[in-house]
């Protein structure tokens, strides 16, 4: 089954309508288990992604 490249707002609302509300401890977690639970961690992770995109030696999680 092909995955659409982009969802409309209505499609996203429909897919998420039955989800429970976010809680105060809901955070993104990288594939190596780092919790992106602060602005500093998110900015550091985004910096790593940018360096990786530019061909640097960063280890993307």
C-alpha positions as CSV (number, residue, x, y, z in Angstrom):
1,X,0.0,0.0,0.0
2,X,1.4,3.4,-1.0
3,X,1.7,6.0,1.7
4,X,0.5,9.5,0.6
5,X,3.3,12.1,0.5
6,X,1.1,14.6,2.3
7,X,-2.0,14.5,4.4
8,X,-4.7,17.2,4.4
9,X,-5.8,18.8,7.7
10,X,-9.0,16.9,7.6
11,X,-7.2,13.6,7.1
12,X,-4.9,14.3,10.0
13,X,-7.9,15.3,12.2
14,X,-9.7,12.1,11.2
15,X,-6.7,9.9,12.0
16,X,-6.1,11.5,15.3
17,X,-9.7,12.0,16.5
18,X,-9.7,8.9,18.8
19,X,-6.3,9.5,20.3
20,X,-6.1,10.4,24.0
21,X,-4.9,13.9,25.0
22,X,-1.3,14.6,25.4
23,X,0.1,14.4,28.9
24,X,2.8,16.6,30.5
25,X,5.4,13.8,30.0
26,X,4.8,13.3,26.2
27,X,8.1,14.0,24.5
28,X,9.8,12.8,21.3
29,X,12.4,10.1,21.9
30,X,15.3,9.5,19.4
31,X,16.0,6.0,18.1
32,X,18.8,5.6,20.6
33,X,16.5,6.5,23.5
34,X,17.4,10.2,24.2
35,X,14.3,12.1,25.4
36,X,14.0,15.4,23.7
37,X,12.4,17.0,26.8
38,X,14.0,20.4,26.7
39,X,14.6,23.2,24.3
40,X,18.3,22.6,24.6
41,X,18.1,18.9,23.7
42,X,15.9,19.6,20.7
43,X,18.2,22.3,19.4
44,X,21.2,20.0,19.9
45,X,19.5,17.2,18.0
46,X,18.5,19.6,15.2
47,X,22.1,20.7,15.0
48,X,23.2,17.1,14.6
49,X,20.7,16.5,11.9
50,X,21.8,19.7,10.0
51,X,25.5,18.6,10.3
52,X,24.5,15.2,9.0
53,X,22.6,16.7,6.1
54,X,25.7,18.8,5.2
55,X,27.9,15.7,5.2
56,X,29.4,16.1,8.6
57,X,30.4,13.3,10.9
58,X,27.6,13.8,13.4
59,X,25.9,10.6,14.6
60,X,22.2,10.9,14.0
61,X,20.1,9.1,16.5
